[in-house]
């Protein structure tokens, strides 16, 4: 019996895959537990349509990330003012929220989860390479300068 898997099942297949199983296994376990549907022509056509929609949606997300990257590349350097002691150690630290606030002040809309701090919170004055990730395939590194207020 041919079925379409609704979830990934170890040893059987991945989600949306069409596989051949014994009729009893499908009727008694997979179908009652909503793990599959029978692979009729209507269901296969519906699956193909859904996969095409999902592929175009993922492509659209990637293209939007590329457009955001082009706009973000116009920003040369991000400068944040913070209070620091004589040795250059900050009173407190600079985190993703502070960088997010500064980037939004510049005029670029970004999400907090798109900012990656490779070394954790910034605790000293200086220049730091911060990674901005707009998509899992699109990364850009910018210099964030922390200066004394």
N, C-alpha and C positions, 0 to 999 in steps of 0.2 A: 504494500500500500504506500502510495506517495503522499507525503505530508509537507507542510510549510511550517518551520519552527517559529514560534512567537518569542522564544527566549533561547539563549545559548544553553545547550545541554552537553556537558562533558562526555566525550566518547561518541556523541551522535552528530553534533554540528553546531554551527553558529546561528545567530538570529537571522531570520529571513531566508535561510537556506532551505532548498527543497531536497529532502532525503527519502530514502526507501526504508520502511520498517515493516515488521510483521503486523498484520491486521489486529491481532489481539492486544499487542503492546500499545498501539494507537488508540483503539476503542476503550480499553480498560484503564489505561494510565494517562497517556498524553492528552487526549481530548478532554476527559473529565477534569483534569488539573489545569486546563487552559494553557498548555504548553505548545499546542500546535493546532492547525486547522488542516482539513483535507485539501490536497492540491488539485482542485478542479480548475477548469479553464478560467472561470470568472475570478477565482481567488488568485491565480497566477497573474492575470492581467492587472488586478488590483495591486498586487505586490510590486509589479514592474512600475506601475504608475507612482506608487508611494516612494520607491527607491529613486526614481527620476526627480521627484519633488525634493527629496532629501538632498540629493547630489547638487541640485541647482541652489538650494538654500545654503549649503556649505560653501559653495563657490561664491555666492553673494556675500557671505560673511567674510571670506578671504579678501574679496575685492574691496569691501568697506574698510578692512584693516589696512590694506595697501594705500587707500586714499588718505586715511588718517595718518599713516606714516609720512606721506609726502607733505602734508600740512605741518606735521611735527618737526620735520627736518628744517623748517624755516627758523626754528628756535635754536640759536647758537649756543647759549650758555644760560644756566639757571643760577641766579645768585640769591642766597638766603642770608639775611642778617640775623645774628643771634648774639646773646650776651656771653662773654667768655672771660676767664681769668687771665692773669698775666702770662701764664704758661701756655695759653691757647686751648685750655680745656673748657668745654662749654658748661654753662650752668644748666643742667638737664641734658637733653639729647635731641637730635633731629631724626624724625622717623618718616614713615610713608605719608602720614597725615600732613606734616609740614611741607613736604615736597608737593603733595597733591594740592594744597592750598596755594602755593606759589605758582604752580603750572596753571591753575585756574585763573589766578590774577593776571598772568600773561595773556590769557584769552584762549587757552586750549582746553577742551573738555576731555577729561581722562578719568578712569576708574581707579580706585585704590589698589585693587588686585592686579592692575597692570604695571605697578611699580615694584621692582625687585631690588632689594638692598643686599648685595652680595656679602657684605661684612656685618650686617645687622645695623642697629642704630648708630648714627654718626655722633661722636662724642668730642671731636677736636676740630679746630678751624683748619680749613684746607680745601683742596679740590678732590672730588670723589667721582669715580665712574659708576653711574647708576644705570641699570638696565630697565628699559621700558618695553614691555611685551604686549603688543596689541592683538596677537594671535599666536597660537603655539608654533607657527612657522615664521613669524615676523618679530624680530628682536632688534632694538636699536639701543646703543649706548650713548649717553650724554654725560657731560661734565656738570656736576653740581658743585658750586663754590659756596663754602660757608665762610662768611666774613664777620669780623667783630662789629657789634652794633655801636 
